[in-house]
Amino acid sequence: MSEIAKPMKNKPSFFQRWFASGEPWIWLNAAAVGISVTAVVGILLLLAVKGLAHFWPSDIALIQYETESGQPRYVYGELIEQDTLPVQQFLESGGPEAWVDENAEVMQRWLVKTGNRKISAPDFRWIYQAQIQSIDYPSEVVAIERLEWGNAYGVPISMEVPENLDGTSALRTVIGDRVTAAIAERLTQTSAIRDEIDSLEGGVLNRINNDLERLRLERRRIEMAGIEVPRLADIVTREDELRAEYATSSTKLRALYAKLNQGQLLIETAEKLQIRIKVSDVLHTWQPNPMTGLEKSGLYLSNLWRFLSENPREANTEGGVFPAIFGTILMVLLMSLIVTPFGVIAAVYLREYAKQGPLVRIIRVAVNNLAGVPSIVYGVFGLGFFVYFLGGNIDQLFYPEALPAPTFGTPGLMWASLTLALLTVPVVIVSTEEGLTRIPRSLREGSMALGATQAETLFKVILPMASPAILTGVILAVARAAGEVAPLMLVGVVKLAPTLPLDASFPYLHLDRKFMHLGFHIYDVGFQSPNVEAARPLVYATALLLVTLIVALNLTAITLRGRLERLYRGVES
């Protein structure tokens, strides 16, 4: 009897065995992580190179070049960027053929920051290499940062300085080699005067104005309520006292401005034009050409600090971003205080108390869908509900004396924080629920078997073990809120806020005030600035600041979550 042949099984190939082992998915995950890290690092490096280079004190060149008509011209400026332009495009744009090399395919050109915008606009211009006849770096040229009209470049000729600072002395003229030292001494004096002015305007005068406005509203409230006259007499007396104090402070302020406005600086441009600059308009001066590398490094750090600590100027193209940093951090803190309890309470109810059924499943689907709603929709909702409806009713009930001027019926810090809290609450809910799901049921039963109530089990066992997930959800919500711009444009953020939401005036935290934000600052400087070349490096620098803040928040979340997970790892097992 012949033996029945058994069918032979096909031997799996190498790729089949490889896929069956699960190793490809490990490599795919590793590649995804590597690409993500590379992208983040690449973005940070791009922003750092483009943004931080702006604060380095570049050398000032004396450039001699010829115009299209062949006339020689001279200009002081910083060589910002070198670029190339195809010859054909250059000729089509009307460029002279005399500048074109027969064998060249491209034209080299320099972007030069020439400054002196008030007398020779624009302060950024392209100069072709074929135009340039010579480039020198004279040591005597000075860069002057002004309150208005950007930087000025020139050689100091003379300077008028007062004999003393009492506002009544005659002016003396300093010339020659002593001008540079006189500038430094005078700027030290003007800086101290500006500090006094800021302290007086932002402190005493601001307090008096706030007190007068508060008394005005109180008087109108009393008049609307028909309260007795003696109370009105007390208010009038207090107003007279405040006005007298205001008059005294105003006299002191005028004297400080008189001291500040004394003196002028005379400089000579590359075209031998002499221009006068009020010393009160000068913020900083430096001579970069003779500086050593160490001196430039110190000036670089000083410029970077001023960017972080000063207020913006010149349509946000000059100065710093401190109000935007302050507004971003304050808004995020308020949002965190709002979103954390609501998100955790909602997640605890859905997981620990609610009866699991169709209704709970529908709620979870709704929460997940809320996470995918475009942020601008939240802004429209916040404007309609929080600002117009809720804020308008608050004004009618609690601030009728201020109407028709709105108090809370206008975009402000509180409505922006609430809108972002509504936007980020799904993240906290989902993250907290995931943490609650990971806790074994045996721990709940063991706690209650030992006599603990459900509330004691929740607060002493469940929530501490779920704290890594809760913390991660909160920090991720903070990171998203810090980068949002679209809803804030509708509910409180502005281009330039006159005062900070937090100051020394009662009630100290002013939730009704508008504020600045780093994200909106980037949008405004990048798309609304009249001086594109001046604004471009500030866009990169501000974006670097915002991305660094968000990355730091995420790294903080990862670190804290890891520590808490290690703390409760033994309990969960």
VOGU-3710 file (C-alpha; in Angstrom, 3 decimals, decimal comma):
1> mseiakpmkn> 0,000/0,000/0,000  1,476/3,267/-1,109  2,073/5,856/1,441  -0,163/8,942/1,145  1,950/12,016/0,452  1,408/14,847/2,878  1,231/18,398/1,484  4,303/20,407/2,370  3,854/23,755/4,069  5,486/26,791/2,467
11> kpsffqrwfa> 8,324/28,105/4,547  7,674/31,762/5,583  9,913/34,265/3,949  12,311/36,560/5,754  9,974/39,550/5,439  7,027/37,529/6,750  9,007/36,474/9,792  10,265/40,041/10,220  6,768/41,514/10,154  5,435/38,783/12,418
21> sgepwiwlna> 8,085/39,598/15,016  6,798/43,171/15,355  10,238/44,676/14,774  9,121/46,957/11,876  6,738/48,799/14,177  9,568/49,435/16,610  11,635/50,972/13,822  8,660/53,024/12,620  8,087/54,379/16,109  11,766/55,174/16,482
31> aavgisvtav> 11,756/56,941/13,110  8,668/58,961/14,051  10,270/60,041/17,327  13,515/60,907/15,551  11,735/62,973/12,903  9,708/64,794/15,552  12,767/65,624/17,636  14,683/66,707/14,544  11,798/68,948/13,460  11,568/70,607/16,877
41> vgillllavk> 15,324/71,114/17,106  15,414/72,386/13,524  12,677/74,933/14,181  14,431/76,143/17,318  17,762/76,453/15,493  16,160/78,350/12,600  14,431/80,768/14,952  17,572/81,157/17,056  19,826/81,921/14,089  17,367/84,328/12,469
51> glahfwpsdi> 16,176/85,980/15,669  19,085/86,129/18,085  21,509/87,424/15,457  19,487/90,644/15,402  20,824/91,650/18,828  24,508/91,316/17,907  26,166/94,759/17,467  27,243/94,580/13,832  30,058/96,730/12,509  29,059/99,946/10,742
61> aliqyetesg> 30,476/100,279/7,258  31,167/103,423/5,243  30,014/102,383/1,779  30,933/104,361/-1,315  28,780/103,447/-4,292  27,493/104,982/-7,490  23,905/105,570/-8,539  22,388/104,618/-11,880  23,341/108,047/-13,165  26,965/107,483/-12,180
71> qpryvygeli> 26,954/109,898/-9,240  29,068/108,853/-6,230  27,195/108,384/-2,944  28,281/107,655/0,602  26,293/105,947/3,341  26,839/104,505/6,818  25,128/101,193/7,422  25,136/97,627/8,706  25,560/94,833/6,161  22,565/92,670/7,082
81> eqdtlpvqqf> 22,232/90,083/4,337  23,840/89,058/1,060  21,647/87,825/-1,781  21,859/86,980/-5,486  19,560/87,997/-8,322  19,496/86,495/-11,839  20,966/88,855/-14,424  17,912/88,496/-16,658  15,616/89,515/-13,823  17,909/92,427/-12,994
91> lesggpeawv> 17,807/93,713/-16,564  14,032/93,239/-16,817  13,576/95,348/-13,686  15,355/98,271/-15,374  18,863/97,778/-14,019  21,697/99,384/-16,032  23,599/97,069/-18,328  26,889/98,695/-17,315  26,692/96,928/-13,960  26,383/93,482/-15,540
101> denaevmqrw> 29,408/91,278/-16,090  29,238/89,565/-19,486  30,104/86,158/-18,061  27,962/86,432/-14,916  24,613/84,730/-14,542  23,660/86,330/-11,222  24,034/89,724/-9,552  25,243/89,910/-5,953  23,658/92,493/-3,697  23,719/93,549/-0,046
111> lvktgnrkis> 20,829/94,499/2,220  22,124/97,502/4,141  20,533/98,995/7,250  21,330/102,661/6,736  19,240/104,159/9,529  18,721/107,935/9,535  15,162/107,260/8,411  14,011/110,823/9,030  16,405/112,304/6,456  17,043/109,427/4,031
121> apdfrwiyqa> 14,170/106,959/3,936  13,988/104,020/3,710  16,362/102,804/6,380  16,835/99,440/4,588  18,051/99,352/0,992  19,619/96,909/-1,474  22,971/97,894/-2,922  24,417/95,794/-5,747  27,994/94,655/-5,538  28,630/96,247/-8,952
131> qiqsidypse> 27,689/99,637/-7,480  30,082/99,448/-4,561  33,397/101,190/-5,036  34,785/100,847/-1,519  33,828/99,650/1,975  35,572/101,004/5,077  34,920/100,648/8,801  35,815/103,948/10,503  36,256/103,686/14,248  34,654/107,054/15,079
141> vvaierlewg> 31,184/106,287/13,694  28,463/105,898/16,353  25,163/104,011/16,311  22,355/105,838/18,127  19,130/104,116/19,182  16,294/106,667/19,320  12,785/106,657/20,732  11,440/107,386/17,261  12,663/107,036/13,683  14,871/104,046/14,422
151> naygvpisme> 18,673/104,114/14,558  20,906/106,964/13,472  24,490/106,508/12,240  27,093/109,212/12,118  30,198/110,796/13,596  29,562/112,903/16,728  30,617/116,523/16,230  29,445/118,269/19,370  26,984/117,992/22,202  25,105/120,519/24,310
161> vpenldgtsa> 24,873/119,557/27,968  23,571/121,520/30,967  25,926/122,696/33,652  23,643/121,032/36,202  20,324/119,248/36,237  18,134/121,770/38,026  16,548/122,879/34,762  17,745/126,465/35,030  21,432/126,301/34,118  22,891/127,370/30,819
171> lrtvigdrvt> 24,086/124,861/28,258  27,722/124,250/27,448  29,042/122,707/24,256  31,359/119,705/24,279  33,386/119,067/21,132  36,149/116,810/19,915  37,232/113,683/21,702  35,199/114,532/24,788  31,856/114,079/23,027  31,753/110,300/23,470
181> aaiaerltqt> 32,348/110,512/27,221  29,799/113,329/27,500  27,201/111,208/25,703  27,692/108,302/28,113  27,472/110,601/31,156  24,386/112,377/29,851  22,616/109,115/29,011  23,206/107,898/32,546  21,537/111,077/33,801  18,622/110,837/31,383
191> sairdeidsl> 18,093/107,181/32,302  17,743/108,140/35,970  15,334/110,943/35,029  13,233/108,540/32,938  13,045/106,172/35,903  11,711/109,016/38,044  9,193/109,955/35,352  8,020/106,351/34,980  7,713/105,995/38,734  5,715/109,212/38,966
201> eggvlnrinn> 3,442/108,521/35,981  2,949/104,840/36,669  2,745/105,202/40,433  1,443/108,402/41,987  -0,387/109,898/39,008  -1,875/106,561/38,014  -3,128/106,012/41,563  -4,641/109,510/41,704  -6,412/109,038/38,369  -7,814/105,694/39,478
211> dlerlrlerr> -9,007/107,175/42,789  -10,652/110,116/41,009  -12,420/107,791/38,587  -13,574/105,590/41,455  -14,931/108,631/43,334  -16,684/109,852/40,178  -18,434/106,537/39,756  -19,321/106,429/43,449  -20,805/109,911/43,287  -22,884/108,966/40,273
221> riemagievp> -24,024/105,801/42,052  -25,131/107,861/45,049  -26,928/110,317/42,827  -28,721/107,501/41,001  -29,758/105,925/44,325  -30,848/109,248/45,906  -28,683/108,924/49,038  -28,269/111,827/51,466  -26,097/114,822/50,638  -23,457/114,492/53,459
231> rladivtred> -21,952/111,500/51,712  -21,609/113,572/48,538  -19,830/116,308/50,496  -17,248/113,775/51,721  -16,621/112,686/48,144  -16,195/116,265/46,957  -13,706/116,928/49,757  -11,688/113,836/48,842  -11,722/114,837/45,154  -10,344/118,278/46,026
241> elraeyatss> -7,536/116,656/48,021  -6,667/114,353/45,130  -6,691/117,218/42,613  -4,334/119,211/44,824  -2,017/116,197/45,048  -2,264/115,788/41,277  -1,301/119,434/40,715  1,767/119,027/42,941  2,837/115,833/41,164  2,227/117,415/37,751
251> tklralyakl> 4,519/120,319/38,667  7,217/117,853/39,632  6,640/115,920/36,408  7,021/119,053/34,261  10,285/119,842/36,019  11,565/116,342/35,269  10,636/116,681/31,600  12,425/120,047/31,510  15,577/118,378/32,811  15,180/115,549/30,330
261> nqgqllieta> 14,784/117,809/27,295  17,972/119,766/27,899  20,770/119,344/25,395  21,258/118,266/21,780  23,665/115,984/19,968  25,136/117,046/16,605  26,282/114,237/14,283  27,600/114,162/10,738  26,341/111,585/8,253  28,348/109,913/5,510
271> eklqirikvs> 27,054/112,549/3,056  28,495/115,286/5,310  25,024/116,335/6,447  24,787/117,542/10,015  21,701/116,567/11,973  20,672/117,477/15,495  19,170/114,919/17,837  17,549/115,762/21,156  19,299/113,977/23,971  15,879/113,104/25,369
281> dvlhtwqpnp> 15,236/111,047/22,208  18,423/109,018/22,619  18,169/105,698/24,416  21,533/104,066/23,775  24,722/104,684/21,818  27,599/102,408/20,900  30,697/102,331/18,689  30,821/98,771/17,338  33,830/99,049/15,022  36,585/99,383/17,657
291> mtgleksgly> 34,857/96,967/20,078  36,495/93,698/21,055  34,624/90,412/20,945  34,138/90,462/24,718  32,700/93,990/24,619  30,324/93,016/21,829  29,225/89,970/23,823  28,370/92,173/26,789  26,424/94,557/24,562  24,676/91,578/22,965
301> lsnlwrflse> 23,458/90,323/26,347  22,356/93,840/27,244  20,360/94,122/23,998  18,774/90,744/24,616  17,790/91,740/28,152  16,236/94,974/26,915  14,233/92,962/24,396  12,833/90,850/27,224  12,262/93,664/29,722  11,214/96,792/27,791
311> npreantegg> 7,981/97,952/26,200  7,547/97,915/22,409  7,959/101,061/20,310  7,559/102,165/16,711  4,505/100,028/15,888  6,096/97,064/17,727  9,127/97,059/15,389  11,447/98,440/18,083  11,845/97,927/21,796  10,948/94,846/23,776
321> vfpaifgtil> 8,131/92,378/24,387  7,771/92,460/28,171  4,024/93,328/28,164  3,398/90,421/25,775  5,372/88,013/27,988  3,564/89,254/31,088  0,142/89,043/29,463  0,771/85,538/28,119  1,935/84,158/31,465  -0,844/85,864/33,453
331> mvllmslivt> -3,546/84,665/31,073  -2,200/81,103/31,152  -2,123/81,100/34,968  -5,712/82,317/35,202  -6,789/79,778/32,594  -5,101/77,007/34,576  -6,887/78,006/37,773  -10,196/77,778/35,922  -9,717/74,687/33,770  -8,102/72,405/36,374
341> pfgviaavyl> -10,988/72,046/38,869  -13,673/71,892/36,178  -11,799/69,339/34,097  -10,912/67,109/37,054  -14,418/67,270/38,553  -15,996/66,377/35,206  -13,636/63,438/34,698  -14,157/62,161/38,251  -17,923/62,297/37,849  -17,884/60,499/34,499
351> reyakqgplv> -15,573/57,744/35,735  -16,391/57,319/39,447  -19,996/58,419/40,014  -21,970/58,413/36,764  -23,829/55,239/35,791  -22,109/53,893/32,712  -24,649/53,881/29,920  -25,654/55,484/26,640  -25,862/58,979/28,152  -22,312/58,840/29,518
361> riirvavnnl> -21,029/57,498/26,200  -22,721/60,387/24,385  -21,084/62,853/26,789  -17,656/61,328/26,138  -18,197/61,568/22,389  -19,219/65,196/22,821  -16,085/65,921/24,874  -13,877/64,314/22,226  -15,614/66,313/19,511  -15,077/69,547/21,446
371> agvpsivygv> -11,332/68,920/21,265  -11,565/69,070/17,458  -13,595/72,262/17,151  -11,592/75,084/15,458  -10,303/77,565/17,969  -11,827/80,551/16,170  -15,269/79,087/16,913  -14,458/79,299/20,603  -13,504/82,920/20,059  -16,854/83,700/18,420
381> fglgffvyfl> -18,675/81,919/21,258  -16,633/83,763/23,886  -17,370/87,102/22,229  -21,092/86,426/21,999  -21,709/84,681/25,328  -19,008/85,853/27,733  -18,484/89,411/26,497  -21,846/90,557/25,145  -24,281/88,451/27,176  -22,555/87,737/30,483
391> ggnidqlfyp> -20,398/90,865/30,601  -23,264/93,097/29,478  -25,533/91,758/32,220  -22,774/92,181/34,826  -22,469/95,842/33,804  -26,231/96,306/34,098  -26,364/94,724/37,549  -23,144/95,857/39,236  -21,735/98,793/37,231  -24,737/100,840/36,045
401> ealpaptfgt> -23,014/104,084/37,024  -20,270/103,481/34,431  -22,657/102,957/31,507  -22,653/103,469/28,581  -18,903/102,873/28,941  -18,568/99,098/29,436  -16,663/97,579/32,332  -16,946/93,839/31,689  -19,094/94,113/28,580  -15,962/94,445/26,471
411> pglmwasltl> -13,138/92,009/25,649  -10,662/91,643/28,478  -8,376/89,355/30,447  -11,125/87,426/32,250  -13,084/86,582/29,104  -9,909/85,510/27,301  -9,017/83,182/30,194  -12,519/81,690/30,280  -12,569/81,165/26,524  -9,243/79,334/26,568
421> alltvpvviv> -10,369/77,318/29,596  -13,394/76,181/27,593  -11,114/75,365/24,669  -8,693/73,245/26,712  -11,058/71,537/29,177  -11,510/68,459/26,908  -7,761/67,805/27,136  -7,896/67,780/30,941  -11,020/65,610/31,026  -9,641/62,966/28,670
431> steegltrip> -6,238/62,850/30,359  -7,756/62,603/33,850  -10,154/59,842/32,762  -7,271/57,829/31,358  -5,454/58,152/34,659  -8,523/57,072/36,622  -9,037/54,064/34,340  -5,510/52,785/35,069  -6,150/52,518/38,817  -7,030/48,899/39,759
441> rslregsmal> -10,508/48,280/41,127  -8,964/46,266/43,939  -7,514/49,439/45,465  -10,944/51,047/45,587  -12,481/47,932/47,142  -9,603/47,523/49,591  -9,912/51,119/50,765  -13,647/50,846/51,327  -13,226/47,454/53,008  -10,952/49,123/55,567
451> gatqaetlfk> -13,775/51,507/56,455  -13,046/54,495/54,199  -15,947/56,298/52,620  -16,192/56,844/48,891  -15,098/60,462/49,312  -12,098/59,448/51,459  -11,151/56,829/48,888  -11,390/59,421/46,143  -9,254/62,093/47,827  -6,702/59,867/49,584
461> vilpmaspai> -6,235/57,008/47,134  -7,611/57,620/43,654  -6,721/61,268/42,992  -3,123/60,988/44,308  -2,529/57,978/42,067  -4,135/59,765/39,116  -2,084/62,933/39,686  0,456/62,128/36,913  -2,317/62,020/34,327  -4,017/65,099/35,788
471> ltgvilavar> -0,769/67,032/35,752  -0,026/65,992/32,194  -3,466/67,120/31,038  -3,093/70,488/32,743  0,361/71,184/31,319  -0,716/70,120/27,824  -3,684/72,466/28,163  -1,327/75,229/29,236  0,961/74,557/26,286  -1,939/74,750/23,840
481> aagevaplml> -3,368/77,872/25,433  0,001/79,618/25,262  0,139/79,124/21,505  -3,449/80,066/20,622  -4,051/83,351/18,817  -7,306/83,234/16,831  -9,792/83,291/19,745  -7,786/85,890/21,643  -8,152/88,372/18,797  -11,881/88,466/19,603
491> vgvvklaptl> -11,925/88,317/23,394  -9,225/90,554/24,800  -5,802/90,747/23,163  -4,694/94,034/21,585  -1,782/95,394/19,591  -0,562/97,642/22,408  -1,959/97,768/25,932  -1,466/101,110/27,722  -1,216/99,476/31,173  -0,564/96,012/32,531
501> pldasfpylh> -3,465/93,983/33,977  -1,556/93,702/37,251  -0,339/96,829/39,045  -0,230/98,577/42,428  -3,707/100,133/42,104  -6,679/98,530/43,860  -7,892/95,849/43,172  -4,391/95,121/41,810  -5,554/92,424/39,377  -7,724/94,120/36,751
511> ldrkfmhlgf> -9,648/91,372/34,972  -11,464/93,864/32,756  -8,319/95,215/31,080  -7,072/94,247/27,670  -3,621/92,712/27,384  -0,842/91,756/24,983  0,075/88,231/23,928  3,184/86,756/22,320  1,249/84,925/19,622  -0,704/87,998/18,573
521> hiydvgfqsp> 2,496/90,056/18,764  4,055/87,729/16,176  1,035/88,134/13,921  0,982/91,905/14,283  4,702/92,408/13,704  4,817/89,937/10,827  1,742/91,048/8,891  0,814/94,551/10,063  4,190/96,255/10,345  4,927/99,163/7,971
531> nveaarplvy> 8,664/98,366/8,104  9,024/94,766/6,961  12,810/94,497/7,115  12,966/95,900/10,644  10,149/93,641/11,823  11,435/90,369/10,334  14,110/89,551/12,964  11,693/90,472/15,763  9,212/87,947/14,372  11,849/85,214/14,619
541> atalllvtli> 12,965/86,324/18,095  9,411/86,469/19,460  8,538/83,130/17,863  11,635/81,614/19,465  10,514/82,961/22,829  7,022/81,507/22,430  8,220/78,105/21,170  10,778/77,921/23,972  8,020/78,604/26,498  5,805/75,864/25,059
551> valnltaitl> 8,668/73,344/24,850  9,619/74,125/28,446  6,046/73,477/29,584  5,955/70,133/27,790  9,328/69,078/29,201  8,077/70,043/32,652  5,023/67,835/32,121  7,150/64,872/31,091  9,530/65,293/34,049  6,830/65,689/36,700
561> rgrlerlyrg> 4,766/62,880/35,270  7,768/60,574/35,357  8,469/61,361/39,011  4,879/60,789/40,051  4,664/57,555/38,061  7,783/56,237/39,801  6,238/57,206/43,142  3,048/55,178/42,570  4,451/52,403/40,383  4,721/49,965/43,256
571> ves> 1,202/50,660/44,424  -0,317/50,056/40,990  1,441/46,710/40,637
//
